[in-house]
């Protein structure tokens, strides 16, 4: 059975793979520097702490909670596709974002999700 922690690690691994692919093609993460600056300004992080947070805790940019929830469910290795029609992604997204596991920051009209 996949737990919330397993799904989160799959989500993080997918982000790291995407980041490595972007770097290999010469495309750094589109929000990288802007997020580092926002973390420094809004949360008082040092540049190094902000960079480490982006590398280890960042889960992606989403339009709303439902998008994050759908991405979260898609990252689950053993979740059957046919069950996705029964999921209330908006409700799941709100729960995930208020569960204490994640925190968000709005930047450039996107909700950026970080693991706590």
MODAGI-V211830 format. One record per backbone hydrogen bond with DSSP energy under -1.0 kcal/mol. NH is the residue of the N-H (numbers start at 1). CO is the residue of the C=O. Records with the same first field share a line. If there is no record, write none. Layout:
BEGIN
NH=CO, CO
END
This chain:
BEGIN
7=3
8=4
9=5
10=6
11=7
12=8
13=9
14=10
15=11
16=12
17=13
18=14
19=15
20=16
21=17
22=18
23=19
24=20
25=21
26=23
27=22
32=29
35=31
36=32
37=33
38=34
39=35
40=36
41=37
42=38
43=39
45=39
50=46
51=47
52=48
53=49
54=50
55=51
56=52
57=53
59=113
62=111
68=64
69=65
70=66
71=67
72=68
73=69
74=70
75=71
76=73
79=76
83=80
84=81
86=83
87=84
89=87
92=88
93=89
94=90
95=91
96=92
97=93
98=94
103=114
105=112
107=110
110=107
111=62
112=105
113=60
114=103
115=57
116=101
END
